[in-house]
Amino acid sequence: MNYIGTILEESLSDKSVLKEVKILKQKVEPVSEKSKTPWVTKWTHDYVEIAEGQADEIAHKLSQAIEFEHESSWYADYLNNQTHYIIFKNKVFKIDRGSKEQYDAAFDYGLSVGIPEYQLITFESQKQIEGRRKAKYDQ
């Protein structure tokens, strides 16, 4: 089963990986102070589909492409019914969607690298995220 997810273009120092995924939709929004990214003026959300056979390879490429120049941290993620990839700079979490412990580990790691808590994915929020993404793709 293919994966759906979100990649912020501004999070990538090397955007070539975007050529390897199917961009279903794009949304641009202005950056707020709450976003903690004052060096950019907008966030470009690419809602993507990734073939199941490419999921590991794309996760590795994203982990290498995520920007860390500003001592800020970003992540990308995509999921299907069974597995959720949460990808940080040089770190990939391949999570069984039924495992609260695996989500907790990714959440704790995200906090440790400076991502605001409200932006991180938890075991509890994953179902809501999946539903919101499906709704955005259908618009």
N, C-alpha and C positions, 0 to 999 in steps of 0.2 A: 504494500500500500504506500502510495506517495506521501510526502510530507508537505505541510503548509506552515508558513512562518513569516517572520518579519526581519528585514535587514535595514538598518539605517545607513544610507549612503555616506553620511558624514562621519560614521564610525570607522570607515575603511581607509587605510593609507594606500591600499592597492585595490581599485574597484574592478579589476579584470575578472574576479571570481563571479561578478554579476552576469557575465556573459555565459556562464555555465548553468544558470538557473532560469526558470521561467518566471518572469515578472507578471503577475496576474493583475496588479493594480498598483498605482503609486499615489501617495498622499503627501503633500507638503504642508508643514505647519510652522509658524514662527516659534522661536525658542523663548521660553520664559525664564525668569530668574530661578525658579524652582528646578529647572532642568539641569542646572550646574554646568552648562557648556557655553560660557560667554564668548568663546572664540568663533562660534558659528552663529549665523542669524536665523537659520532654519534647520528643521529636521526633515529629510526626505525618507519617508517610510516606503520601502519596497515590499509589497506583500507577494510572497514567492511560493512556487511549488518546486519541490526537489524530488527527483525520481528516487525510489527506494534504493536502487543499486548504487546511487551516487552519494547517499547520505553521509557515510563515513568520510569519503574523500572531500566533499564540500565542507564538512565540519573542520577538517584539518586545514584546508585552505583558508577558511574564514579565520581560524585561530591565528594564523600567520599574518593575515591581512588587516586585522583590527588595529586601529591607530592607538598609540599610547604616548604620543609626543607631548601631550599636555598634562601628563601625570593624572589623567582622568581615565576612568575605565568605561568601557562599552561592552555590550554583549549582543549577540544575535541568537535567535532560537527558531526551531521548527519542530513540528510534532506530527505524529499520526495517532491512530487509536491505541497503540501499544508503547511507543517510544517517544521521548522528548529529548531533543538535543538542545543544550544550553551552552553556548560557546563564548568564551572569554579570550582575551589575548593569551596565547600559548597554553590554553587549558580548555578541554572539552569534557562536558558531562553528558554521558549517554544514559538517560534515566528511564527506568521502567516506570511507566505512568502510575502504577499502583504502589510505588514505594515512597512513603513520606520521608524516610531516612535519606534517600538519594536527593530528593528535592531540598531537604534541609541542608545537605552538604553543599549544593550549588548556591543556595541562598546565603549561607555563611561565607562562602568564598567571595561572592559578589560584594557583600558588606566589607570584607577584608581588603578589597581592592578599591573601595571608595564609591561604589554605586549606591545612590540613595535608596533607602529601604523601600519606598513606595514604588520604585521602578522594577523591583525584583519579583520573580515568579516563585510562588509557594505551591505546595501540594494542594492547598485549598483553592488557590486562584486559577490553577491550570484549566479547569473545566470552563470557567467564565471566559478565560482568554480564548479558548478554542471556539466557543460560541460567538464571541465578538468578531473574531477573524472570519469565520464563515459568513457572518452577516455582512461584513465589509466587502468580501469577495462578490457577494450576490448583488450588491448595490450597483 
